[in-house]
């Protein structure tokens, strides 16, 4: 009985895990706060909330904490950007965390 309970708890835990992948941004809707991304051949739309964690990675690979404003500026100018890739973590169709390479160093 104890093994069954542990197995069931493990299954429930695995179902609640978040998914982290690298995607290409195809569209950003500023008014709805939604971003459409492409992973392989599949396009998916995710909601952006104020609770999102943004991380900027510089050319040396160092990570620094970013702000939601940084992300929205990048997404608004994504058409002009050469690098449209983001590392995202998703839970329940909402972005939980976004990592991307920062702009030019100073």
C-alpha positions in Angstrom: 0.0 0.0 0.0 2.8 2.4 0.8 4.5 1.8 -2.5 1.3 2.5 -4.3 0.9 5.8 -2.4 4.4 6.8 -3.3 3.9 5.9 -6.9 0.7 7.9 -7.1 2.3 10.9 -5.4 5.2 10.8 -7.9 2.8 10.7 -10.8 1.0 13.8 -9.5 4.3 15.6 -8.9 5.4 14.9 -12.5 2.1 16.2 -13.9 2.7 19.5 -12.2 6.2 20.1 -13.6 6.9 23.0 -15.9 8.4 22.6 -19.4 11.5 24.5 -20.5 12.4 24.8 -24.2 14.2 27.0 -26.7 11.7 28.6 -29.1 11.6 31.1 -32.0 9.3 34.1 -31.5 6.9 34.6 -34.4 4.4 37.2 -33.1 3.8 39.4 -30.1 0.5 41.0 -29.2 1.1 44.0 -26.9 -2.6 44.6 -26.1 -3.4 41.0 -25.1 0.1 40.4 -23.5 0.5 37.2 -25.6 3.5 35.9 -27.5 3.3 33.3 -30.2 6.3 31.0 -30.5 7.4 28.2 -32.8 9.0 25.1 -31.6 9.8 22.7 -34.5 6.7 22.9 -36.7 4.2 23.7 -33.9 3.2 27.3 -33.1 1.8 28.0 -29.6 0.6 31.2 -27.9 1.5 31.9 -24.3 0.3 34.6 -21.9 2.8 37.0 -20.3 2.1 37.9 -16.7 3.6 40.4 -14.2 5.1 37.4 -12.2 7.4 36.4 -15.0 11.2 36.1 -14.3 13.4 37.6 -17.0 17.1 36.7 -17.3 19.6 38.4 -19.6 22.6 36.5 -20.7 25.6 38.5 -21.9 28.2 37.4 -24.6 30.4 35.9 -21.9 27.5 33.7 -20.6 26.9 35.6 -17.4 23.3 35.8 -16.3 21.7 39.0 -14.9 18.2 39.6 -13.8 16.1 41.6 -16.2 12.8 43.3 -16.0 9.5 42.8 -17.8 10.0 46.1 -19.6 13.2 44.7 -21.1 11.3 41.7 -22.4 8.4 43.7 -23.9 10.8 46.1 -25.6 12.6 43.2 -27.2 9.3 41.5 -28.2 8.0 44.8 -29.7 11.1 45.0 -31.9 11.4 41.3 -32.7 10.7 41.9 -36.4 14.0 43.9 -36.7 16.0 41.5 -34.5 18.4 39.0 -35.9 18.1 36.7 -32.9 14.5 35.7 -32.3 15.3 32.8 -30.0 14.2 32.6 -26.4 14.6 30.0 -23.7 11.2 29.8 -22.0 9.7 28.0 -19.1 6.0 27.4 -19.3 3.3 26.4 -16.8 -0.4 26.3 -17.6 -0.1 28.3 -20.9 1.7 31.1 -19.1 5.3 32.1 -19.3 7.0 31.6 -16.0 10.6 32.4 -17.0 12.3 33.8 -20.1 16.1 33.7 -20.8 17.6 35.5 -23.7 20.9 36.9 -24.9 21.2 40.6 -24.2 22.0 43.3 -26.7 25.3 45.0 -27.4 27.7 45.3 -24.4 28.9 48.7 -23.3 
